Amino acid sequence: MTDEPPTDLGEIVVVGQRRSEPWQPFPERPVPQDWEPEFDELPPADDGPLDPCFNPETALPWNADAAGAKSVDAFLSKAATLGEANLSAREFGRGLARGPNNSVWGNAVTAGPDRNPAPGSVSNVIIVMDPITFDNYIGDAHSHPNSNPYPSQEDWDGFISNNNIARARPGRANDTFYMYITVVEADGSVGKTYVYQDGPRPVGSPDPLRPTTLGDEVNPNAEPCP
């Protein structure tokens, strides 16, 4: 142990409700501190973590992660309308859009074709984006009933194509777009949800290749900003 001062890591900015390693805790919003002044007492210095909901640049990914995580409930509800008890029979997906004050909402769920009874068959879903437009689109969420946590080439190509069109819209050149993939295990149980990002990058820049490394795991209990 030395007497050298600790290294200043600078301001730590929380981006979303996700973790890159399974042993890490998921980010949480700081708990507000109650304080009542006495006479001319000054408020205590706030050296704690910044609330991601107070900054538009961090509020959007925070809310996007919440919408991606809560899409699982929407997928299960859609499956129930088809008489299915879990998400193992097909892919489910929906588009994600930016709302007021950096909120994020998802549209109605699209169900892909039944991949049963052929074992090992490939699943897919073509997500209907209506009423989302390229002015408010920020990505999509979908399930993989084959336990695969990675986007397929078809998934990625469609995602990047939508992103490029949206990125070319006025005022959207520096936007980031999100893809959420929920893994469905072999027994039909819901596994983890992973997020993959595109951006920020300039309009017309080379398209990123399909990810071959696992995306960050999203908190399944993620909540949006109040």
Number of C-alpha atoms within 10 A of each C-alpha: 3 5 5 6 6 7 6 6 6 6 8 8 12 18 16 24 27 26 19 14 11 9 7 9 12 18 17 16 15 11 9 7 7 5 8 8 9 8 6 6 8 9 10 9 6 8 6 8 14 15 17 24 19 10 11 13 13 17 22 25 25 27 25 32 30 25 23 31 26 20 31 23 10 18 24 18 17 20 21 13 9 10 9 14 14 19 26 26 22 23 27 30 31 27 26 27 25 19 13 7 11 20 20 25 22 24 19 18 22 19 23 16 14 15 17 13 8 8 7 9 11 14 19 22 18 16 21 15 21 10 11 17 12 17 16 16 24 26 27 24 27 29 30 29 28 19 18 14 22 22 23 14 12 10 16 18 16 13 20 19 12 16 24 20 13 23 26 17 13 8 10 19 17 13 17 17 25 21 24 30 27 32 24 25 17 12 11 16 13 20 18 16 27 26 25 20 17 18 15 13 15 14 18 10 8 8 15 13 11 16 14 8 9 13 22 19 22 25 23 20 11 22 18 18 18 6
